[in-house]
Amino acid sequence: MGLFKGSFTLLVGMGCGVYIAQNYNVPNVKKLFNTYVFLAKHIEETYRKPKKDDD
């Protein structure tokens, strides 16, 4: 019975996800993630301490 219960939950979740994606304005998560990674890299490079020359 565990297989059927798990499959049913998966199918209901997929169905709800498809319905929500088609009928509501859901943001593109991959695009948001890439934007935040770019911002984090930019901030890190801007405020990084300068390297010391030990030579």
N, CA, C and O of each residue as an XYZ file, in Angstrom:
220
protein
N       0.815     -1.203      0.000
C       0.000      0.000      0.000
C       0.858      1.266      0.000
O       0.388      2.316     -0.437
N       2.087      1.197      0.472
C       2.948      2.375      0.521
C       3.251      2.922     -0.857
O       3.380      4.131     -1.047
N       3.365      2.001     -1.836
C       3.653      2.426     -3.204
C       2.492      3.232     -3.777
O       2.707      4.255     -4.428
N       1.267      2.777     -3.539
C       0.099      3.481     -4.065
C      -0.113      4.822     -3.379
O      -0.486      5.803     -4.022
N       0.124      4.865     -2.072
C      -0.049      6.119     -1.339
C       0.985      7.155     -1.797
O       0.662      8.327     -1.990
N       2.230      6.702     -1.966
C       3.277      7.616     -2.430
C       3.032      8.099     -3.844
O       3.251      9.270     -4.152
N       2.577      7.202     -4.704
C       2.288      7.579     -6.092
C       1.119      8.550     -6.154
O       1.135      9.508     -6.926
N       0.107      8.295     -5.335
C      -1.061      9.188     -5.316
C      -0.649     10.587     -4.871
O      -1.070     11.580     -5.464
N       0.171     10.664     -3.831
C       0.640     11.959     -3.342
C       1.451     12.679     -4.412
O       1.301     13.887     -4.598
N       2.303     11.951     -5.108
C       3.111     12.539     -6.172
C       2.231     13.083     -7.297
O       2.447     14.196     -7.776
N       1.243     12.299     -7.713
C       0.365     12.727     -8.807
C      -0.482     13.935     -8.414
O      -0.672     14.845     -9.221
N      -0.989     13.951     -7.193
C      -1.781     15.099     -6.737
C      -0.899     16.343     -6.671
O      -1.326     17.427     -7.067
N       0.315     16.196     -6.179
C       1.250     17.327     -6.116
C       1.603     17.855     -7.493
O       1.653     19.067     -7.707
N       1.848     16.944     -8.429
C       2.136     17.372     -9.801
C       0.945     18.078    -10.414
O       1.100     19.109    -11.068
N      -0.243     17.531    -10.206
C      -1.450     18.158    -10.748
C      -1.661     19.553    -10.197
O      -1.985     20.477    -10.944
N      -1.480     19.712     -8.892
C      -1.625     21.042     -8.276
C      -0.558     22.000     -8.795
O      -0.844     23.170     -9.050
N       0.673     21.508     -8.951
C       1.754     22.351     -9.461
C       1.508     22.825    -10.877
O       1.767     23.985    -11.200
N       1.009     21.938    -11.726
C       0.699     22.315    -13.109
C      -0.428     23.334    -13.140
O      -0.364     24.311    -13.886
N      -1.453     23.112    -12.339
C      -2.582     24.048    -12.291
C      -2.121     25.435    -11.841
O      -2.491     26.444    -12.442
N      -1.316     25.477    -10.785
C      -0.838     26.759    -10.260
C       0.053     27.460    -11.282
O      -0.064     28.670    -11.477
N       0.946     26.707    -11.940
C       1.853     27.302    -12.920
C       1.102     27.877    -14.118
O       1.532     28.874    -14.700
N      -0.025     27.250    -14.492
C      -0.772     27.733    -15.648
C      -1.679     28.905    -15.323
O      -1.925     29.753    -16.181
N      -2.182     28.966    -14.094
C      -3.210     29.950    -13.780
C      -2.736     31.129    -12.929
O      -3.478     32.094    -12.746
N      -1.537     31.062    -12.420
C      -1.022     32.144    -11.577
C       0.338     32.588    -12.082
O       1.017     31.845    -12.791
N       0.731     33.788    -11.721
C       2.009     34.342    -12.144
C       3.100     33.861    -11.189
O       3.388     34.511    -10.185
N       3.696     32.726    -11.509
C       4.729     32.115    -10.678
C       6.081     32.566    -11.222
O       6.325     32.444    -12.422
N       6.972     33.089    -10.364
C       8.275     33.553    -10.854
C       9.154     32.383    -11.301
O       9.018     31.260    -10.816
N      10.048     32.676    -12.227
C      11.003     31.685    -12.697
C      12.118     31.576    -11.658
O      12.924     32.495    -11.508
N      12.161     30.460    -10.947
C      13.089     30.295     -9.830
C      14.533     30.263    -10.312
O      15.415     30.807     -9.648
N      14.782     29.643    -11.440
C      16.148     29.563    -11.958
C      16.685     30.956    -12.292
O      17.846     31.260    -12.019
N      15.839     31.799    -12.882
C      16.253     33.163    -13.224
C      16.514     33.979    -11.953
O      17.491     34.726    -11.887
N      15.645     33.839    -10.944
C      15.855     34.542     -9.682
C      17.152     34.099     -9.007
O      17.904     34.927     -8.493
N      17.410     32.791     -9.011
C      18.628     32.265     -8.403
C      19.865     32.821     -9.091
O      20.809     33.246     -8.425
N      19.867     32.823    -10.431
C      21.017     33.347    -11.171
C      21.225     34.831    -10.897
O      22.364     35.292    -10.831
N      20.141     35.583    -10.739
C      20.245     37.009    -10.431
C      20.889     37.214     -9.060
O      21.769     38.061     -8.907
N      20.452     36.444     -8.068
C      21.019     36.583     -6.723
C      22.471     36.139     -6.672
O      23.261     36.730     -5.936
N      22.847     35.120     -7.427
C      24.246     34.688     -7.474
C      25.095     35.784     -8.097
O      26.192     36.064     -7.614
N      24.604     36.408     -9.165
C      25.339     37.497     -9.795
C      25.521     38.666     -8.838
O      26.606     39.241     -8.751
N      24.442     39.022     -8.108
C      24.539     40.119     -7.140
C      25.523     39.789     -6.022
O      26.298     40.650     -5.604
N      25.497     38.565     -5.542
C      26.411     38.162     -4.475
C      27.865     38.236     -4.945
O      28.732     38.700     -4.203
N      28.137     37.784     -6.168
C      29.498     37.859     -6.706
C      29.943     39.309     -6.863
O      31.083     39.655     -6.554
N      29.038     40.150     -7.343
C      29.366     41.571     -7.535
C      29.681     42.239     -6.192
O      30.660     42.978     -6.085
N      28.874     41.990     -5.191
C      29.106     42.577     -3.862
C      30.397     42.048     -3.259
O      31.161     42.803     -2.658
N      30.643     40.748     -3.416
C      31.854     40.151     -2.857
C      33.095     40.737     -3.523
O      34.081     41.009     -2.838
N      33.072     40.937     -4.836
C      34.223     41.514     -5.523
C      34.400     42.986     -5.183
O      35.530     43.470     -5.130
N      33.320     43.702     -4.954
C      33.390     45.122     -4.645
C      33.992     45.359     -3.259
O      34.816     46.259     -3.098
N      33.606     44.585     -2.276
C      34.007     44.833     -0.904
C      35.111     43.897     -0.409
O      35.369     43.839      0.793
N      35.754     43.176     -1.299
C      36.835     42.275     -0.922
C      38.057     43.085     -0.482
O      38.358     44.136     -1.049
N      38.745     42.584      0.526
C      39.981     43.241      0.952
C      41.027     43.097     -0.147
O      41.096     42.062     -0.810
N      41.842     44.135     -0.340
C      42.884     44.019     -1.363
C      43.942     42.994     -0.942
O      44.261     42.850      0.239
N      44.469     42.294     -1.935
C      45.515     41.297     -1.655
C      46.810     41.993     -1.303
O      47.174     43.004     -1.903
N      47.509     41.433     -0.315
C      48.802     41.977      0.080
C      49.895     41.296     -0.727
O      49.844     40.089     -0.966
N      50.873     42.070     -1.140
C      52.016     41.508     -1.869
C      53.080     41.110     -0.856
O      53.727     41.970     -0.260
N      53.263     39.798     -0.659
C      54.230     39.299      0.316
C      55.607     39.103     -0.288
O      56.545     38.724      0.413
N      55.739     39.357     -1.582
C      57.039     39.135     -2.251
C      58.032     40.198     -1.906
O      59.167     40.161     -2.382
